[in-house]
Amino acid sequence: TSHCVFDSDEYRHPALIIVDAVSSIGAIDFRMDEWGIDVVVTSSQKALSLPTGMGIVVASPKAIEASKFAKSLRSFFDWNGYLKFYKTGAYWPYTPSIQMLYGLRAGLDLIFEEGFENVLLRHKRLA
């Protein structure tokens, strides 16, 4: 089992740990909270068993707080719009792909049915 070798919180450093996990979420062990990961990005077309088209971003409270003070331009994705709608119970500020959401639910159901440990072992064996 791998682990995060650097936790910026341990050093009281403002750096965020951001992981591109497009090919690994659902295929290898990943522990965002335990490893101190601040942002993880994945997508639907790999181990989640869906067609291409869904990007998934998960942000820690530290990352969300840091975004409030970021000076960078946000021309494509800003999770603050999503958070605003989420707090009202509306989840998305834009029209989501309902078919992809149903597909994600079905893919996750398959993972839970097989058992995540078994899924990890299957991916390791096939690799």
N, C-alpha and C positions, 0 to 999 in steps of 0.2 A: 504494500500500500504506500503510495507516495503521499507527501505532505508539503504544505507551503513552508518554504525555508526562510521567508521574510515576512514579518507582520509589522506594517508601518505603525500600528497603534502601540506596539511594544516599545518603539523608539520615539513615540510622540511626534512622529513626522506626518505632515499633511498629505503625503503622497497617497494616491489611490492605487490599489492593485486591481487591474482590469484583465480579464481572461477571455480570449477567443476560444470558445469551446464548441464550435460548430460541428466538428466531427466526433466529439467525445461525449457530450451529454446523452445519457441513456446507454452508453456503451462501456464506459469505464467509471470507476468510483470518483465522485466529485462531491466535495463537502464545503460549500461556499461559506457558511457561517463558521464552521470549525476551523477552517484554514484562513479565515480573515480576508476573504475575497470581497472586494467592494462592488464590482460590476462584472457580470458574466453575460456574454452574448452567445446565443446559439440559434439554430434554425431548424426548420421542420424536415428537411430532406435527407437527413442522415439517420441516426439511430432512433429517432422518434417515428420513423416509418411513414412519413407523409410526403406528398409532392413538394417541390420547391415552391416557396412563396410566403412563408411565415418566418419573420424574424422575431426572436424572443430575447428581451433584455430584462435582467433582474438587477436591481440596485439595492445596496445596503443603506441603512439610515445615514451612515457617514457620507456616502456618495450623494444621496439626495440633499443632505445639508450643504455639502460642498458646491453643488450645482446652483444653490441660491446666491452664491458669491462669485461664480465664474464669470469672467469677462468675455469669453469666446463667443463668437456668433453661432447661433443655432438655426441653421437654414433647413435641416432635414428632420431631425428628431430632437424633441425636447420632452422629457417625461413629466414636466410640470403640468402640461395640459392633461395628460392621462391621470395624474394624481388628483387634479381638481375635479375631474369627472368621477373618478373612483370614489371620492369622499361623498359624492351625492348619490352613489349607487348606480350610476350610469355606465361605469367601466371604460367606455371608449369615447373620445371626442370626435372620432371619425367613423365611417362605416366599416366595420370589420368584415372579413371573409367568413361568413357563418359556416360554410362548408369546411373550411380549414379548422375552425374551432371544434366542430363535431368530429372531424378526423383526428384532431389532437386528443380529444376525450377518448375516442376508440383506441388510439395507439397507447395512451396511458393505461387504459383498462387492460390491454393485452400485457403490458409490462407488469402491472400489479397481479394479474392472473398467473403469469409465469413465475413471479417472485423476482424482485430486483437482483438478489444474489445470483439466481439462476441465469438471468439475462446477462449479468456481468461475466459469469463463467462461460456462457455460450459465445459471447463476443471474443473473449480471450482465446477460447478454443479455435474459433474460426479465423482469428488473426494469424 
